[in-house]
């Protein structure tokens, strides 16, 4: 963490050099960067997206992995429950306002994410880490939908392996999902490795 | 801890602000600041603070005095004091948070950072820029690109006020 922070600060220093010339007398330059980071890390995710638009320095700052980690530390933990009968119903429990009260919000999967609609398989929640949810679709699908709670955005990743074995947790090392590439190697869209392991780093998917 | 220091003769400290004003406070009040505490442990009783201006220092001394006498019974009173304390302009808050950072008063820093965050979270990007006195250094194309990438974050009405 310390090294990460250091290298990143160097980057920010380079950015701030441009800034100093613009307006030397302004008060903002007197606000130390560590305080700015502290303040921004307390903001909710949607607000941070707006702040990215404010200037380049803020954008660099907010996009840094160091900042993501800090922001996540301040967040409250959530519990996600997927309904066994209807996979499209995901329930998210979270603590509200640091009180003992549990809030119950429903997260519904969008219909366009029902991969292979003809099949019987709905997206199945496979793994979640730091607010990123990894789903697997039907057994013939090459797509894995990923949902980030923080940004409320969906994206899909392509994977040459047909599917993760149902009801078995994928191998996870240091927050990265490791998928064994085996079948369907004749397909043109698969990489030329015979037996490889695809590593999906959940940490990188966060921002 | 407060009771043991009270039985002895009260030790005093002198704080000197960046505008050369001097303030005398009790040692037990001053040591809530880590920076002052370290100096006191090294035997100093005169503390120059070249990064803290008089205006901020007066407010911070008030805060320290109030919080030094913290007991279970005056909990509500301190809460009201804190609420009044942060009810000021953004520029004053930045000044105070910089001073609190320099003096290493973590509870005050926490409170001020949280206050600033709470007050800017519903503001529009334009208002945030003015509050922090920053210039937009994006080209219009770049700005549109960022806006488009996170379109939903920019939906709805935002607070344009600067207070």
Interface residues (C-beta under 8 A of the other chain):
Chain A: X18 X19 X22 X23 X26 X27 X28 X30 X31 X32 X34 X35 X38 X39 X40 X42 X43 X44 X46 X47 X49 X50 X51 X52 X53 X54 X55 X56 X57 X58 X59 X151 X152
Chain B: X91 X94 X95 X97 X98 X101 X109 X113 X114 X116 X117 X118 X120 X121 X122 X124 X125 X128 X129 X132 X133 X134 X135 X136 X137 X138 X143 X146 X147 X150 X152 X153 X154 X158
